[in-house]
């Protein structure tokens, strides 16, 4: 993941796709990255961190979709 | 939580709140797909060759009508070749036909142009043209006769299409079609 100011760009070397993360998505990606350094990331732990750190509810359609996209591009493994 | 951690959390929340709508991930168009859609000149030429868009699988040196290949348009004249037994159609590359000494008759079945000596003064046939195939590798020579194919055999690798030609010679313009003059 490369930073572009507050945004980020992710290049998937497997699919050769490039993904652009606007600042809000980049913040979530950063959090996921930090949490993953402590070991496998459970859905519960991620939900709690999103709520406590970013005031985001992982149970909303928008956040579920965001997390699904992160899983699809290999940035989230829960 | 340390002050730096709380500062970071505060900054992150600020970014989240500043966002218009929910966080999303944008996937840019695939470079591979774009590359596949952007055929090279050689591929475009192959396409014309294989589908016969130009009318034939290979390009003849001279055609009676423009086709998919890059062509040079030549005005047709009525000429009287020496020893031929009568008038026929012919072309010259000379910009001043009245003083030209190099004329060609064209076999439109084979696309071959044969140099002839003409008697008398050729007369222009209004609105009638032949289209000579352009040899990309020889272009831009100073004279059209040096970069067209009045060949006897069909040509296997001409360059096709206006945009293709322009991409190879970016300073040239052929008006969106395949005729360079």
Interface residues (C-beta under 8 A of the other chain):
Chain A: X6 X16 X17 X18 X19 X20 X21 X22 X23 X24 X25 X27 X28 X30 X31 X53 X54 X55 X56 X60 X62 X63 X65 X66 X69 X70 X73
Chain B: X9 X12 X13 X15 X16 X17 X18 X19 X21 X22 X23 X24 X25 X26 X27 X28 X30 X31 X32
